[in-house]
Every structure is written in C-alpha cells, then in structure tokens.
Amino acid sequence: LPLQKGPHHVGCTDVMVGHTRQGLFLRLFYPCLPRAGAERPLWIPRSEYCGGLADFTQRSRRWCAPLLSIAIGSCRVPVSWNGPFKPCSSGYPLIIFSHGLGAFRTLYSSVCSELASWGFVVAALEHRDHSASATYFCTEEAGREEWIPYQRVPQGQKEFYFRNKQVHQRAGECVQALRLFKDIGSGKSVPNVLHQDFDLSVLKDSVDLTKVAVMGHSFGGVTAVLALVKEPNFRCAVALDAWMFPLENVLYPEVPKPVLFINTEKFQTPGNVAKMKRLSSRNSQTKIITILGSVHQSQTDFTFLSGKLVGRILGARGTINPHKGLDITSQAALAFLQRHLNLEEEFDQWDNLLEGIGDSVVP
C-alpha cells in the first residue's frame, strides 16, 4: 500500500462502542506524532475476513479463504498503529467514511490515510447491516464475539426494498458516528470495548465539529448522499463511484448539500449517472467527474495489491496507474472539502479537477 503524501504522519486505531449490534465499529485514521519503530497494522485484521470475502465473491471458503490469506494476509498498512495523536488547537476537520458492498473498515486504508496525512480525522465505519463481507461485535460476556455475516438478497424479496432498508441503516450509523465525536468533544467518557492502547479523550479539543463531511464508495457513496438528508451537520459529501439504486426517488429533492461524485470509467451506467444529474441540476456546487482508465475496484486498496491471483478472485484493476488514480481521487476530494468546509489550506490548487479538467479526468 502507498505511503501518504501529506505533511502529517498518520496513526490509526480501532474503536468499538457498545456491546450489541446497535453499537458502532470503526477504524480511525488521524494525524500523529512520529514514533520510532512504530507497529504497522495488518491490512486484513482477522482471518475471518478472508472467509467473508470468499463468501461475498461466491467462491468456496475451503480453497478461497486460505488462498486469500496467503496472498494478502501479511500485507500491512503504512501507518502507526495506536500512534500518539498530534493535537491541533484549531481542530482537524472530520470525515465519516462508508464502505461498499462486501467490503469492511480497512479496505479503503489508502484513501483514508492519504486524507488524514493532509490534516483530517477519518472514521472508516464497518457497517452492521449485513453488507460487510464480515463484521462482529463483542458481547458483555467477557471475550465472546458475535459475527454478522454478509447476506445476499433473500429469495423472493425485491432487491430495492432490501437495499433501501440497508442504506437507511448505514446512513444512520454515519450519523451515530458523528454523535460519538460530539460525545468525545463534550468531555463524555467513551469506553472502547476493544481496550486499545489509545485514549479517545485526546481528541476532545482537536476535532472541529463545525467542519464535518461524509464520504463513501459504491454502496457507501449513496450512503453518504442519504446521510446529508439525515444529518444537517454534514456539510458536504464525496461519493466514490456511487451506486444510486438503493435511494428512493422521493429523497432526491431533499438532498440539501453539495456532493462530489468521482466516478470510474467502467462501472457507471447511464441510468445511474442520470440519478446523479438529478442532484447536480438542483445544486450548481454538486460536481460529477470521471477518472479515465479506472474500474470499480480502482478506488479500493485492492488496486494496489491485485496480482493475477487476487485480481482474478476480486476483480481486475484498470489501465490507469493506481498511484495516479489515488492522487486524482484524493486531490479532487481535498479541493472540494476546502471549498465546502471553508478550510484555510492550499487544496484549491486542484480546483480544476472539480470541473473535470486535467490528465485522465473528464466531466
């Protein structure tokens, strides 16, 4: 996985709140102080996630999970695990990140850590609506975990109704994550069920809760759009290759804030883009751009790791250089976030990307 390009070192930790499936689970990426010999976390945090990916891709757990474990099980993320948080008196802006179908909290570590390196706190959720390839919560009974498997659309049920229910739960979890940061900011004690060596109270005066955005990929992209409807404190959304299908038509006029849609060349359909244009036609600040040579997985970490074996199992990467694709995605997002969170940075140097102007980008 690529090293970050921003001025800050990046730390990360896992946060689980509550002992039921109504709680929250997220991976937190944040600016940190440099630390010699810092531990780098595993990209796939537990072997159960390899089994979940096998289930999601409808391949045999018996052979696929061990193969994935061999191929990607030892990959590490170039961030400092539980690294010392770097305080910021003016407060870092906050991004809540929502994963796609069959993904989980670590599969967007490249883009999340890149944004953190430019001075953001990024909370990458692991959703509990059965859309993650695997997830779990810890019950009150000491040491007992309950796993929540990936679930396909039940036979005889219309996909829209199944996915619509999921997207509302997911957007609700995004709102819940923002409330968690509000609790931390107000000085409430927030116990981390995982007992990580990271004290959440250090965030108290270093996150600016007036500058909050929501972001996501695919199913997470439409989740981010819906979160704007549910929570007025989200000031804008960045939707990576959003899958608009699960959102009911009646809600399109209700989306109150601007959205940046960053699409890949190979995934989108005219019908899906038409739904995005329903939003851009109502709000001139909503932008739609496409990265040429990219495929749906180009906006996940798999684009950096997919050799022939993993690429065959999980979907090929596009023709664009993965590092270039990440640069375009993160720079366009930063320019958009500066504009709508009123940041005093120099991210406006990439404003041309928001108009679809630049190498490998079209409007």
C-alpha positions in Angstrom: 0.0 0.0 0.0 1.3 3.5 -0.8 2.9 5.9 1.6 0.9 9.1 2.2 1.9 12.4 0.5 0.6 14.9 3.0 2.7 16.8 5.7 1.4 14.7 8.7 2.4 11.3 9.8 -0.7 9.1 10.2 -1.8 6.9 13.1 -4.7 4.5 13.3 -6.7 2.6 15.9 -9.9 0.6 16.1 -12.9 1.8 18.0 -15.9 -0.3 19.1 -18.6 1.2 21.1 -21.4 -0.8 22.8 -22.0 -4.5 23.3 -24.8 -5.0 20.8 -25.1 -4.8 17.1 -26.7 -1.3 17.6 -23.3 -0.1 18.6 -20.5 1.2 16.3 -17.3 -0.2 14.9 -14.8 1.9 13.0 -11.1 2.3 12.2 -9.8 5.8 13.0 -7.1 7.4 10.9 -5.6 10.6 12.3 -2.5 12.9 12.2 0.0 11.6 14.6 3.5 12.3 16.1 6.3 10.4 14.6 7.4 7.4 16.6 10.5 5.2 16.1 9.8 1.6 15.5 6.0 2.1 15.1 4.0 -1.0 14.5 2.1 -1.2 11.2 -1.3 -2.8 11.4 -2.3 -5.8 9.3 -4.5 -4.8 6.3 -6.8 -7.8 6.8 -7.2 -7.6 10.6 -8.5 -11.2 11.1 -8.7 -14.4 9.2 -12.5 -14.4 9.4 -12.5 -11.5 6.8 -10.8 -13.7 4.2 -13.7 -16.2 4.7 -16.1 -13.3 4.3 -14.5 -12.2 1.1 -14.8 -15.8 -0.2 -18.5 -15.8 0.7 -19.1 -12.4 -1.0 -17.4 -13.4 -4.2 -19.3 -16.7 -4.1 -16.3 -18.9 -4.1 -15.6 -21.9 -1.9 -14.4 -20.9 1.6 -12.4 -24.1 1.7 -9.9 -23.1 -1.0 -10.5 -19.3 -1.5 -10.1 -18.2 2.1 -6.7 -19.9 2.6 -5.5 -18.6 -0.8 -6.5 -15.0 0.1 -4.8 -15.4 3.5 -1.6 -16.5 1.7 -1.8 -13.8 -0.9 -2.8 -10.8 1.2 -2.9 -11.9 4.8 0.6 -10.5 5.6 0.0 -7.1 4.0 0.4 -4.1 6.4 -0.8 -0.6 6.2 1.9 2.1 6.3 0.5 3.9 9.3 1.5 3.9 13.0 -0.8 1.6 15.0 -2.1 3.4 18.1 0.4 6.2 17.2 0.4 9.2 19.5 -2.3 11.7 18.4 -0.9 15.1 17.2 -3.0 17.8 19.0 -4.4 20.7 16.9 -5.8 23.7 18.8 -7.8 24.9 15.7 -9.3 21.4 15.3 -9.0 18.9 12.4 -12.0 18.6 10.1 -13.7 15.2 10.4 -14.7 12.7 7.6 -17.0 9.8 8.2 -16.3 7.1 5.6 -18.8 4.4 4.5 -17.5 1.2 2.7 -19.0 -0.6 -0.3 -20.9 -3.9 -0.6 -18.8 -6.8 0.6 -16.1 -4.5 2.0 -15.1 -3.6 5.6 -13.4 -0.9 7.6 -9.8 -1.5 6.3 -10.2 -1.8 2.5 -10.0 1.9 1.9 -6.9 2.5 4.0 -5.0 4.2 1.1 -7.5 7.0 0.6 -8.4 7.3 4.3 -4.8 7.6 5.4 -4.0 9.9 2.5 -6.7 12.3 3.6 -5.5 12.0 7.3 -2.0 13.0 6.1 -3.4 16.3 4.9 -4.9 17.1 8.3 -8.2 15.3 8.7 -9.5 12.8 11.2 -11.2 10.0 9.2 -13.5 7.5 10.8 -13.9 4.4 8.5 -17.1 2.6 9.6 -17.7 -1.1 9.5 -21.4 -1.4 8.8 -23.6 -3.9 10.6 -26.4 -4.1 8.0 -25.1 -7.4 6.6 -23.4 -5.6 3.7 -19.9 -6.0 5.1 -18.3 -9.3 4.0 -17.9 -10.0 7.7 -18.0 -8.0 10.9 -18.6 -8.6 14.6 -19.4 -7.1 18.0 -18.2 -8.1 21.5 -21.0 -9.1 23.8 -21.0 -8.2 27.5 -19.9 -11.8 28.3 -16.2 -11.5 28.6 -14.3 -12.3 25.4 -17.4 -13.5 23.4 -17.7 -12.2 19.8 -20.8 -12.4 17.7 -20.1 -12.4 14.0 -22.5 -10.7 11.4 -22.1 -12.5 8.0 -22.6 -11.0 4.6 -26.2 -11.5 3.4 -27.5 -11.7 -0.1 -30.9 -10.5 -1.2 -33.3 -13.2 0.2 -35.1 -15.2 -2.5 -38.5 -13.7 -3.4 -37.6 -10.3 -2.0 -37.2 -7.3 -4.3 -33.7 -6.0 -4.2 -34.7 -2.4 -3.9 -36.6 -2.9 -0.7 -33.7 -5.0 0.8 -31.0 -2.5 -0.2 -33.1 0.5 0.8 -33.5 -0.8 4.3 -29.7 -1.3 4.4 -28.9 2.2 3.1 -31.0 3.8 5.8 -29.3 1.7 8.5 -25.9 2.6 7.0 -26.7 6.4 6.9 -28.0 6.1 10.5 -24.6 4.6 11.5 -22.8 7.6 9.9 -25.0 9.9 12.0 -24.3 7.8 15.1 -20.5 8.1 14.4 -20.8 11.9 14.3 -22.7 11.8 17.6 -19.8 9.7 19.1 -17.4 12.5 18.2 -19.8 15.0 19.7 -19.8 13.0 22.9 -16.0 12.9 23.0 -15.9 16.7 22.3 -18.2 17.4 25.2 -15.9 15.5 27.6 -18.1 12.4 28.0 -16.2 9.2 28.7 -16.5 6.9 25.7 -15.3 3.4 26.6 -13.7 1.5 23.7 -14.8 -2.1 24.0 -11.6 -3.3 22.3 -9.5 -1.7 25.1 -7.0 -0.4 22.6 -3.9 1.4 23.9 -5.4 4.7 22.6 -7.3 7.2 24.8 -10.2 8.7 22.8 -10.3 11.7 25.2 -7.1 13.1 23.4 -9.5 14.0 20.5 -11.5 16.3 22.8 -10.3 19.7 21.7 -8.7 18.7 18.4 -11.7 17.9 16.1 -13.7 20.8 14.6 -17.3 19.5 14.6 -18.4 22.5 12.5 -16.3 21.1 9.6 -17.7 17.6 9.0 -18.1 15.7 5.7 -19.3 12.2 4.8 -17.7 10.1 2.2 -18.1 6.6 0.8 -17.5 4.2 -2.1 -20.2 2.4 -4.2 -23.0 1.5 -1.7 -21.1 3.8 0.7 -21.4 6.6 -1.9 -25.2 6.5 -1.9 -25.0 6.1 1.9 -23.1 9.4 2.1 -25.7 11.1 -0.1 -28.5 9.9 2.2 -26.5 10.9 5.3 -26.8 14.5 4.1 -30.6 14.2 4.3 -30.5 12.7 7.8 -27.9 15.0 9.4 -27.7 18.7 8.9 -24.2 18.9 10.4 -22.7 17.1 7.4 -21.8 20.0 5.2 -21.0 18.0 2.0 -20.5 14.5 0.7 -17.8 12.9 -1.5 -19.2 9.8 -3.3 -16.7 7.5 -5.0 -18.4 5.5 -7.8 -21.7 5.8 -6.1 -24.3 3.1 -6.7 -27.5 5.1 -6.6 -30.0 2.3 -6.9 -30.9 1.9 -3.2 -32.1 5.5 -2.7 -35.8 6.2 -3.1 -36.8 8.8 -5.7 -38.7 10.9 -3.3 -35.5 11.8 -1.4 -33.6 13.4 -4.3 -35.2 16.8 -3.8 -34.4 16.5 -0.1 -30.6 16.4 -0.5 -29.6 19.8 0.9 -25.9 20.0 0.5 -23.3 19.6 -2.4 -21.9 16.3 -3.5 -18.8 15.5 -5.4 -19.3 12.3 -7.5 -15.9 10.8 -8.5 -16.8 8.1 -11.0 -14.7 5.3 -12.6 -14.9 4.8 -16.3 -16.0 1.2 -16.4 -18.7 0.9 -13.6 -21.3 3.6 -14.2 -24.4 3.1 -16.3 -26.4 5.9 -18.0 -29.3 5.4 -15.5 -27.0 5.7 -12.5 -25.4 8.9 -13.8 -28.8 10.3 -14.6 -29.7 10.0 -10.9 -26.5 11.9 -10.0 -27.5 14.6 -12.5 -30.9 15.0 -10.7 -28.8 16.3 -7.9 -26.3 18.4 -9.9 -29.2 20.1 -11.8 -30.6 21.3 -8.5 -27.3 22.4 -7.0 -24.5 24.0 -9.1 -22.0 23.1 -6.4 -22.6 19.4 -6.9 -19.9 18.1 -9.3 -19.6 14.9 -11.4 -16.2 13.8 -12.7 -14.9 10.5 -14.2 -11.4 9.1 -13.9 -10.4 7.5 -17.3 -8.9 4.0 -17.3 -10.4 3.2 -13.9 -12.6 0.3 -12.8 -14.9 0.0 -9.7 -12.1 -1.5 -7.6 -9.7 1.3 -8.5 -10.9 3.3 -5.5 -10.2 0.5 -3.1 -6.9 -0.8 -1.8 -7.2 -3.9 -4.0 -5.9 -1.8 -6.9 -2.5 -1.7 -5.2 -2.4 -5.4 -4.3 -4.2 -7.3 -7.0 -1.6 -9.5 -8.7 -3.0 -12.1 -11.1 -4.4 -14.4 -8.4 -6.1 -11.8 -6.3 -7.2 -9.8 -9.3 -8.9 -12.9 -10.7 -10.7 -13.5 -7.4 -11.7 -10.0 -6.6 -12.0 -8.1 -9.9 -9.2 -6.7 -12.2 -7.6 -3.3 -11.9 -7.9 -0.7 -14.6 -5.4 0.6 -17.0 -4.7 3.8 -15.0 -1.6 3.7 -12.7 -3.1 3.0 -9.2 -1.0 5.8 -7.6 -2.2 8.3 -10.2 -5.8 7.2 -9.6 -5.4 7.7 -5.9 -3.8 11.2 -6.5 -6.7 12.3 -8.6 -9.3 11.0 -6.1 -7.7 12.5 -3.0 -6.8 15.8 -4.7 -10.3 16.3 -6.1 -11.8 15.4 -2.7 -9.4 17.9 -0.9 -10.3 20.7 -3.3 -14.0 20.1 -2.7 -13.6 19.8 1.0 -11.7 23.0 1.2 -14.5 24.8 -0.7 -17.4 23.5 1.4 -15.8 23.2 4.9 -14.2 26.6 4.5 -10.6 25.3 5.1 -7.7 27.7 5.0 -5.4 25.3 3.1 -3.9 25.3 -0.4 -6.1 22.5 -1.7 -7.7 24.9 -4.2 -4.6 24.3 -6.3 -6.6 21.2 -7.5 -9.8 23.1 -8.3 -9.5 22.3 -12.0 -10.2 18.6 -11.2 -13.7 19.6 -9.9 -14.5 20.8 -13.4 -13.1 17.6 -15.0 -10.1 19.4 -16.3 -6.8 17.5 -16.1 -4.9 14.4 -17.3 -7.1 11.3 -17.1 -10.2 13.2 -15.9 -13.4 14.2 -17.7 -16.5 16.0 -16.5 
